[in-house]
Amino acid sequence: MIPLTALEDVIDASGVAPPIEAMLPIGVRARQLTVRTLLAGLCLTQADGRPAHLTRVHQALTSLPEADQRRLGVIADWKRGPHRLTYRQTERTSGLVAAALAKDEPDGQPSQALQAICDDLLEASIPEAFKDASTSLAVDWTGLESFSRPPPAKGGPCADPEASWGHRKNNLLRSEDELFYGYYLSAGITMPDENGPAVPEFARRATVSSCRHDPVRALVPVLTAMPASGIPLGDVLADSGYAHRDADAWAIPLRAAGASLVQDLHPHDRGPKGTHDGAIISNGSLYCPAAPRALLETGPLARAATRDQAAAHDARSAELARYKLGRLTRNDADGYHRVQCPAAMGKIRCPLRPASMRLDRDRPEILTPPEHPPACCEQLTLTVPPDVMAKTAQKHDYPSAAHRRSYARRTGAERGFATAKDPASNDIRRGWCRLMGLAPLMLAVTCLLIVRNQRILTAWNARQEENTRRAAAGLPPKTRKRRRKTLASLAAPP
């Protein structure tokens, strides 16, 4: 159970309650339920595993000890004596907050004020000791159904006009995709840096958008705003659904914000895709024009690959890296950088570079160089503009072993959504939140992620204490073992 004081500390550290109060209209009589208490009630409801219904918020607040109720204003002194908060007052404050944070003309995307408030709440839920522990984020999106029924087939209004039809994957054999009516929830989960220490997988940023909007484009401004808040962007881990977008929709804005992309390439983006000054463009890198076609078409390692198959795949990737044009400079202010021929860098032997023919014969040798050498073979260096490989270039060569190890961290995004969809605690299926419109739904989701971060922190601290105790006793850290019974073990004679 998460204590009330911990949730209040997050709300106070975010500093969002006073600005929201300033947005609300002033009535003849002061409201008994403040914004701070409403947010605390939403968090308490999620901490207890209850759905995000206003009736549950009212129950959570009125079930507190009397001292806490008086401190939070749930019980107030009126002219006729003490007055306990009513459900109608809870509904009134919630409606005012939703109207203040929504756009004047709702379009299915959060307003700047709503996004800023949710960002501040999530950032405040991360302890100071972990704010600078990692700069890597694993991103993904998932479906978030609206409680509203979709509009009639012949057209007409519905209870939630900001929602829209979307599609999502399922685990059923009958269909790969299924339709739903609602929103897309996008989130960025903190992951450890490469070769860095383990960190708690906090949800650091999140946004909600209607299914009529691209969730990738909806998340980009949320991520690119982080450096302006003093939070540098490091590795951004994304699947092919992000990498397949146009460069100006995903890759270019993130690189401009300082991020390093580690992503899976869509099958349509893999392999040779044109040339630049004679150099072959493949998988986000430039390669020698004489590079073997079979190496350039090497795909990612299959999930069910054996150890021998993985070793052979990594050997092909390492062989392909010898044909890659070597990078000489970083990107300048305009995004340009310079590369050099692999033979000039001593990675392969080529007759067009006589000095390379004196290298050891353990290096690949170009037996049939181009009859008419292109610019990449004649020039000492080559300038690569930012529009070349803008969509597919990333931190590691694809699909090398280094890329596979780094990209494996992206599963943290799946775990992040799994904890938010856990039927044992908070299941965000249809009916979890019955409020209509994007603003109240996004505020409820943010409170859920705050509670999730607190649970992650509690589990992390317990695990660290256990490791410290075992170390003091001379025992190794406790590891997670997957105990499985196989058919062979069951069929073996006793």
C-alpha positions as CSV (number, residue, x, y, z in Angstrom):
1,M,0.0,0.0,0.0
2,I,1.4,3.4,-1.0
3,P,1.1,5.9,1.8
4,L,-0.9,9.1,1.3
5,T,2.1,11.2,2.3
6,A,4.1,9.9,-0.6
7,L,1.4,10.8,-3.1
8,E,1.0,14.2,-1.6
9,D,4.8,14.8,-1.8
10,V,4.6,14.0,-5.6
11,I,1.8,16.5,-6.1
12,D,3.5,19.2,-4.1
13,A,6.8,18.7,-5.8
14,S,5.2,19.0,-9.2
15,G,3.7,22.4,-8.3
16,V,0.7,21.9,-10.6
17,A,-2.1,22.4,-8.1
18,P,-1.8,26.2,-7.7
19,P,-1.7,26.9,-11.5
20,I,-4.8,24.7,-12.1
21,E,-6.6,26.5,-9.3
22,A,-5.8,29.8,-10.9
23,M,-7.5,28.5,-14.1
24,L,-10.8,27.7,-12.4
25,P,-13.7,30.2,-12.1
26,I,-14.3,31.8,-8.7
27,G,-17.8,31.1,-7.4
28,V,-19.9,32.8,-4.8
29,R,-18.9,30.2,-2.2
30,A,-15.5,28.7,-2.0
31,R,-15.2,25.1,-3.3
32,Q,-14.7,22.5,-0.6
33,L,-12.7,20.1,-2.8
34,T,-9.4,21.6,-3.9
35,V,-7.4,20.5,-7.0
36,R,-4.7,19.2,-4.7
37,T,-7.2,17.0,-2.9
38,L,-8.8,15.8,-6.1
39,L,-5.4,14.7,-7.5
40,A,-4.6,12.9,-4.2
41,G,-8.0,11.2,-4.5
42,L,-7.3,10.0,-8.0
43,C,-3.9,8.7,-7.0
44,L,-5.4,7.0,-3.9
45,T,-8.0,5.3,-6.1
46,Q,-5.2,3.9,-8.4
47,A,-3.1,2.8,-5.4
48,D,-6.0,0.7,-4.1
49,G,-6.5,-0.9,-7.5
50,R,-9.9,0.7,-8.0
51,P,-11.1,1.9,-11.4
52,A,-10.8,5.6,-12.1
53,H,-14.5,6.4,-11.3
54,L,-15.4,9.6,-9.5
55,T,-17.5,7.6,-7.1
56,R,-14.4,5.6,-6.2
57,V,-12.5,8.9,-5.8
58,H,-15.1,10.1,-3.4
59,Q,-15.0,6.8,-1.5
60,A,-11.2,6.9,-1.2
61,L,-11.3,10.4,0.2
62,T,-14.1,9.9,2.7
63,S,-12.5,6.6,3.9
64,L,-9.4,8.4,5.2
65,P,-8.8,8.9,8.9
66,E,-10.7,11.9,10.2
67,A,-7.4,13.8,10.8
68,D,-6.5,13.4,7.1
69,Q,-10.0,14.3,6.0
70,R,-9.9,17.6,7.9
71,R,-6.3,18.4,6.7
72,L,-7.3,17.8,3.0
73,G,-10.6,19.6,3.4
74,V,-12.8,16.5,2.9
75,I,-14.4,17.5,6.2
76,A,-14.9,21.3,6.5
77,D,-16.5,23.4,9.2
78,W,-19.7,25.1,7.9
79,K,-22.2,27.3,9.7
80,R,-24.3,24.4,10.8
81,G,-21.3,22.2,11.8
82,P,-18.9,19.8,10.1
83,H,-19.7,19.0,6.5
84,R,-18.3,16.0,4.7
85,L,-17.5,16.1,1.0
86,T,-20.3,15.0,-1.3
87,Y,-20.1,13.2,-4.6
88,R,-21.7,16.2,-6.3
89,Q,-18.9,18.4,-5.1
90,T,-16.3,15.9,-6.4
91,E,-18.0,15.9,-9.8
92,R,-18.1,19.7,-9.8
93,T,-14.4,20.2,-9.2
94,S,-13.5,17.4,-11.7
95,G,-15.6,19.0,-14.4
96,L,-14.1,22.4,-13.8
97,V,-10.6,21.0,-14.0
98,A,-11.3,19.0,-17.2
99,A,-12.9,22.1,-18.8
100,A,-9.9,24.3,-17.9
101,L,-7.3,21.9,-19.2
102,A,-9.2,21.0,-22.4
103,K,-8.9,23.0,-25.7
104,D,-11.5,25.5,-26.6
105,E,-12.0,23.5,-29.8
106,P,-11.1,19.9,-28.9
107,D,-9.2,18.1,-31.7
108,G,-8.1,14.9,-30.1
109,Q,-4.7,16.2,-28.9
110,P,-3.9,17.5,-25.4
111,S,-3.5,21.2,-24.8
112,Q,-0.1,22.7,-23.9
113,A,-1.3,23.3,-20.4
114,L,-2.5,19.7,-20.0
115,Q,0.6,18.2,-21.4
116,A,2.9,20.4,-19.2
117,I,0.9,19.5,-16.1
118,C,1.1,15.8,-16.8
119,D,4.9,16.1,-17.6
120,D,5.5,17.8,-14.3
121,L,3.5,15.2,-12.3
122,L,5.4,12.3,-13.9
123,E,8.8,14.0,-13.4
124,A,8.0,14.7,-9.7
125,S,7.2,11.0,-9.2
126,I,10.9,10.2,-10.0
127,P,13.2,10.6,-6.9
128,E,16.1,13.0,-7.2
129,A,18.6,10.1,-6.9
130,F,17.4,8.6,-10.2
131,K,16.7,11.7,-12.3
132,D,20.3,11.7,-13.7
133,A,20.9,8.0,-13.5
134,S,20.0,7.3,-17.1
135,T,19.2,9.2,-20.3
136,S,17.8,6.2,-22.3
137,L,14.1,5.9,-23.0
138,A,12.1,3.0,-24.5
139,V,9.0,4.2,-26.3
140,D,5.9,2.6,-27.5
141,W,2.1,3.1,-27.8
142,T,-0.9,1.1,-26.9
143,G,-4.7,1.3,-27.3
144,L,-6.8,3.1,-24.7
145,E,-10.5,2.5,-25.2
146,S,-13.1,5.2,-24.5
147,F,-16.2,4.3,-22.4
148,S,-18.3,5.9,-25.0
149,R,-20.0,3.8,-27.6
150,P,-18.8,4.6,-31.2
151,P,-21.0,6.8,-33.4
152,P,-23.7,5.1,-35.4
153,A,-22.8,3.5,-38.7
154,K,-24.9,6.1,-40.6
155,G,-23.2,8.9,-38.7
156,G,-24.2,11.1,-35.9
157,P,-22.9,12.3,-32.5
158,C,-21.6,10.2,-29.7
159,A,-20.7,10.8,-26.0
160,D,-17.0,11.2,-26.7
161,P,-16.5,13.0,-30.1
162,E,-12.7,13.3,-29.5
163,A,-12.2,9.6,-29.6
164,S,-11.8,7.7,-32.9
165,W,-11.5,4.3,-34.4
166,G,-8.0,2.7,-34.0
167,H,-6.4,-0.7,-34.4
168,R,-4.2,-2.7,-32.2
169,K,-2.5,-6.1,-32.1
170,N,-4.0,-9.0,-30.3
171,N,-2.9,-12.5,-29.3
172,L,-5.8,-14.3,-31.0
173,L,-5.4,-16.7,-33.9
174,R,-8.3,-15.4,-35.8
175,S,-6.9,-11.9,-36.5
176,E,-3.7,-9.9,-36.2
177,D,-5.4,-6.6,-35.7
178,E,-8.6,-5.6,-34.0
179,L,-10.5,-2.3,-34.0
180,F,-11.3,-0.3,-31.0
181,Y,-12.8,3.1,-30.3
182,G,-10.7,5.5,-28.2
183,Y,-7.2,6.9,-28.0
184,Y,-3.6,5.9,-28.2
185,L,-1.5,6.1,-25.1
186,S,2.2,6.7,-25.8
187,A,4.9,6.5,-23.1
188,G,8.6,6.7,-22.6
189,I,10.1,4.3,-20.0
190,T,13.5,4.9,-18.4
191,M,16.0,2.2,-19.3
192,P,19.7,1.7,-18.2
193,D,22.3,3.3,-20.5
194,E,24.6,1.0,-22.4
195,N,27.2,-0.5,-20.1
196,G,25.5,1.5,-17.3
197,P,24.1,0.4,-14.0
198,A,20.6,-0.9,-13.6
199,V,17.9,1.7,-12.9
200,P,14.2,1.5,-12.0
201,E,12.0,1.5,-15.1
202,F,10.0,4.7,-14.4
203,A,7.5,6.1,-16.8
204,R,9.1,9.5,-17.5
205,R,6.8,10.9,-20.2
206,A,3.4,10.0,-21.5
207,T,0.7,11.5,-23.8
208,V,-2.7,10.6,-25.0
209,S,-4.1,11.4,-28.5
210,S,-7.1,10.4,-30.5
211,C,-6.7,7.5,-32.9
212,R,-7.3,9.9,-35.8
213,H,-3.8,11.3,-35.0
214,D,-0.5,9.5,-35.6
215,P,0.8,8.4,-32.1
216,V,4.4,8.8,-33.3
217,R,3.9,12.4,-34.3
218,A,2.0,13.0,-31.0
219,L,4.9,11.8,-28.9
220,V,7.8,13.6,-30.7
221,P,7.0,17.1,-29.2
222,V,6.8,15.6,-25.8
223,L,10.3,14.0,-26.1
224,T,11.9,17.0,-27.8
225,A,10.7,19.3,-25.1
226,M,12.7,17.4,-22.4
227,P,16.2,19.1,-23.1
228,A,14.6,22.5,-22.6
229,S,13.6,21.3,-19.2
230,G,17.1,20.3,-18.3
231,I,16.6,16.5,-19.1
232,P,19.1,15.4,-21.8
233,L,18.0,12.8,-24.3
234,G,20.2,9.8,-24.8
235,D,19.3,6.5,-26.5
236,V,15.7,6.4,-27.7
237,L,14.7,2.7,-28.2
238,A,11.8,2.2,-30.7
239,D,10.4,-0.5,-32.9
240,S,9.9,-0.5,-36.6
241,G,6.6,1.3,-36.2
242,Y,8.5,4.4,-35.3
243,A,11.5,3.9,-37.6
244,H,9.2,3.5,-40.7
245,R,7.7,7.0,-40.3
246,D,9.0,9.8,-42.5
247,A,12.3,11.2,-41.4
248,D,10.8,14.6,-40.6
249,A,8.2,13.0,-38.4
250,W,10.5,11.0,-36.1
251,A,14.2,10.7,-36.8
252,I,15.2,14.3,-37.7
253,P,13.5,16.0,-34.7
254,L,14.9,13.6,-32.2
255,R,18.4,13.8,-33.6
256,A,18.1,17.6,-33.5
257,A,17.2,17.3,-29.8
258,G,20.4,15.3,-29.1
259,A,18.9,11.8,-29.1
260,S,20.7,8.7,-30.4
261,L,18.3,6.3,-32.2
262,V,18.4,2.6,-31.5
263,Q,15.5,1.1,-33.5
264,D,14.4,-1.9,-35.5
265,L,14.1,-1.3,-39.2
266,H,10.9,-2.0,-41.1
267,P,11.3,-4.8,-43.7
268,H,10.7,-2.2,-46.4
269,D,13.6,-0.2,-45.2
270,R,16.2,-3.0,-44.9
271,G,18.9,-3.8,-47.4
272,P,20.3,-1.7,-50.3
273,K,18.3,1.4,-51.0
274,G,20.1,3.5,-53.6
275,T,23.5,5.1,-53.6
276,H,25.3,8.3,-52.6
277,D,28.3,9.3,-54.8
278,G,28.6,5.7,-55.7
279,A,28.5,4.4,-52.1
280,I,25.7,1.9,-51.4
281,I,23.0,3.0,-48.9
282,S,22.0,0.0,-46.8
283,N,20.5,-0.3,-43.3
284,G,21.4,3.3,-42.5
285,S,25.0,3.2,-43.5
286,L,27.2,3.7,-46.5
287,Y,29.1,0.8,-48.0
288,C,31.8,0.2,-50.6
289,P,30.3,-0.2,-54.2
290,A,31.9,-3.7,-54.3
291,A,30.4,-5.0,-51.1
292,P,28.9,-8.4,-51.6
293,R,25.1,-8.3,-52.2
294,A,24.5,-11.3,-49.9
295,L,26.1,-9.4,-46.9
296,L,24.2,-6.2,-47.7
297,E,20.9,-8.2,-47.5
298,T,21.6,-9.7,-44.1
299,G,18.5,-9.4,-42.0
300,P,18.0,-9.4,-38.2
301,L,18.6,-12.5,-36.2
302,A,15.6,-14.7,-35.8
303,R,14.1,-15.0,-32.3
304,A,14.4,-18.8,-32.3
305,A,18.0,-18.8,-33.5
306,T,20.4,-21.3,-31.9
307,R,23.8,-20.3,-30.5
308,D,25.6,-21.5,-33.6
309,Q,23.2,-19.6,-35.9
310,A,23.7,-16.4,-33.8
311,A,27.5,-16.8,-34.1
312,A,27.3,-17.2,-37.9
313,H,25.0,-14.2,-38.1
314,D,27.4,-12.1,-36.0
315,A,30.3,-13.2,-38.2
316,R,28.5,-12.0,-41.4
317,S,27.6,-8.7,-39.7
318,A,31.3,-8.2,-38.7
319,E,32.4,-9.0,-42.3
320,L,29.9,-6.5,-43.6
321,A,31.3,-3.8,-41.2
322,R,34.7,-4.1,-43.0
323,Y,33.0,-2.7,-46.2
324,K,31.4,0.2,-44.4
325,L,32.7,3.8,-45.1
326,G,34.4,5.0,-41.9
327,R,33.1,8.1,-40.2
328,L,35.7,10.8,-39.7
329,T,33.7,13.7,-38.1
330,R,30.7,14.3,-36.0
331,N,27.6,16.1,-37.4
332,D,28.2,19.8,-37.7
333,A,25.5,22.5,-36.9
334,D,23.8,21.8,-40.3
335,G,23.9,18.0,-39.9
336,Y,26.8,17.3,-42.4
337,H,29.6,14.8,-41.7
338,R,32.5,13.3,-43.6
339,V,33.3,9.6,-44.3
340,Q,36.2,7.8,-45.9
341,C,36.7,4.7,-48.1
342,P,37.2,1.5,-46.1
343,A,40.3,0.7,-48.2
344,A,41.8,4.0,-47.3
345,M,41.1,3.3,-43.6
346,G,42.8,-0.1,-43.9
347,K,39.7,-2.3,-43.5
348,I,39.8,-4.0,-46.9
349,R,42.3,-4.4,-49.8
350,C,41.4,-2.6,-53.1
351,P,43.5,-2.1,-56.2
352,L,42.2,1.4,-56.5
353,R,44.0,2.2,-53.2
354,P,47.5,0.9,-53.8
355,A,48.5,1.4,-50.2
356,S,45.8,-1.0,-49.0
357,M,47.2,-3.9,-51.1
358,R,50.2,-4.0,-48.7
359,L,47.8,-4.9,-45.8
360,D,47.6,-8.5,-44.4
361,R,45.6,-10.9,-46.5
362,D,43.2,-11.6,-43.6
363,R,41.2,-8.6,-44.8
364,P,38.6,-8.9,-47.6
365,E,40.0,-8.0,-51.1
366,I,38.1,-6.4,-53.9
367,L,38.9,-8.6,-56.9
368,T,36.8,-6.6,-59.5
369,P,36.8,-2.9,-58.7
370,P,34.5,-0.6,-60.7
371,E,35.6,0.1,-64.2
372,H,34.7,3.7,-63.8
373,P,35.3,4.5,-60.1
374,P,32.7,6.7,-58.5
375,A,33.4,9.7,-56.2
376,C,33.5,7.5,-53.1
377,C,36.5,5.6,-54.7
378,E,38.4,8.6,-56.1
379,Q,38.0,11.2,-53.4
380,L,40.0,10.9,-50.2
381,T,36.9,11.8,-48.1
382,L,33.2,12.2,-48.8
383,T,30.7,14.7,-47.4
384,V,27.3,13.2,-46.4
385,P,24.4,15.6,-46.1
386,P,21.7,15.2,-43.5
387,D,19.1,14.1,-46.0
388,V,21.0,10.9,-46.8
389,M,20.0,8.1,-44.5
390,A,18.0,10.6,-42.4
391,K,15.3,7.9,-41.9
392,T,17.4,4.8,-41.2
393,A,20.7,6.0,-39.6
394,Q,21.2,5.0,-36.0
395,K,23.7,4.5,-33.3
396,H,24.9,1.0,-34.1
397,D,25.2,-0.9,-37.4
398,Y,22.1,-2.8,-38.2
399,P,21.8,-5.8,-37.6
400,S,25.0,-6.2,-35.7
401,A,25.5,-7.9,-32.3
402,A,26.0,-4.5,-30.7
403,H,22.7,-3.3,-32.1
404,R,20.9,-6.4,-30.9
405,R,22.2,-6.1,-27.4
406,S,21.4,-2.4,-27.2
407,Y,17.9,-2.8,-28.8
408,A,17.1,-5.6,-26.3
409,R,16.4,-2.8,-23.7
410,R,13.3,-1.8,-25.6
411,T,11.3,-4.5,-23.9
412,G,11.1,-2.1,-21.0
413,A,8.3,-0.3,-22.8
414,E,6.3,-3.6,-23.0
415,R,6.8,-4.1,-19.3
416,G,5.7,-0.6,-18.6
417,F,2.3,-1.1,-20.3
418,A,2.0,-4.6,-18.8
419,T,2.1,-3.1,-15.3
420,A,-0.6,-0.6,-16.3
421,K,-2.8,-3.3,-17.7
422,D,-2.4,-5.8,-14.9
423,P,-5.9,-7.2,-14.0
424,A,-4.7,-7.7,-10.5
425,S,-4.3,-4.0,-9.9
426,N,-5.1,-1.4,-12.6
427,D,-6.6,-2.7,-15.8
428,I,-7.1,0.1,-18.3
429,R,-9.6,-1.8,-20.4
430,R,-12.9,-0.2,-21.4
431,G,-14.9,1.0,-18.4
432,W,-11.8,1.7,-16.3
433,C,-12.5,5.4,-16.7
434,R,-16.0,6.5,-17.5
435,L,-15.2,10.2,-18.0
436,M,-15.6,11.4,-21.5
437,G,-13.0,13.5,-23.3
438,L,-9.3,13.5,-23.6
439,A,-8.5,15.9,-20.7
440,P,-10.0,13.8,-17.8
441,L,-8.8,10.6,-19.3
442,M,-5.2,11.8,-19.7
443,L,-5.2,13.1,-16.1
444,A,-6.4,9.8,-14.8
445,V,-3.8,7.9,-16.8
446,T,-1.1,10.2,-15.4
447,C,-2.2,9.5,-11.9
448,L,-2.1,5.7,-12.7
449,L,1.5,6.1,-14.0
450,I,2.5,8.0,-10.8
451,V,1.2,5.1,-8.7
452,R,3.0,2.7,-11.0
453,N,6.3,4.6,-10.5
454,Q,5.8,4.4,-6.7
455,R,5.3,0.7,-6.9
456,I,8.4,0.3,-9.1
457,L,10.4,2.4,-6.5
458,T,9.1,0.3,-3.6
459,A,10.1,-3.0,-5.3
460,W,13.5,-1.6,-6.3
461,N,14.3,-0.5,-2.7
462,A,13.2,-3.9,-1.4
463,R,15.4,-5.6,-3.9
464,Q,18.4,-3.4,-3.0
465,E,17.9,-4.0,0.7
466,E,17.8,-7.8,0.1
467,N,21.0,-7.7,-2.0
468,T,22.7,-5.6,0.8
469,R,21.6,-8.2,3.4
470,R,22.9,-11.1,1.3
471,A,26.2,-9.3,0.6
472,A,26.7,-8.8,4.4
473,A,26.0,-12.5,4.9
474,G,28.5,-13.5,2.2
475,L,25.8,-14.6,-0.3
476,P,25.6,-13.7,-4.0
477,P,22.7,-11.4,-5.1
478,K,19.4,-13.2,-5.5
479,T,18.7,-14.1,-9.2
480,R,15.3,-14.9,-10.8
481,K,15.1,-18.5,-11.9
482,R,12.5,-19.7,-14.3
483,R,11.4,-23.1,-13.1
484,R,9.8,-25.1,-15.8
485,K,8.8,-28.8,-16.1
486,T,9.4,-30.2,-19.5
487,L,7.8,-33.2,-21.2
488,A,11.2,-35.1,-21.0
489,S,11.4,-34.6,-17.3
490,L,7.8,-35.8,-16.8
491,A,8.3,-38.8,-19.0
492,A,11.6,-39.9,-17.4
493,P,11.5,-43.0,-15.3
494,P,11.6,-42.5,-11.5
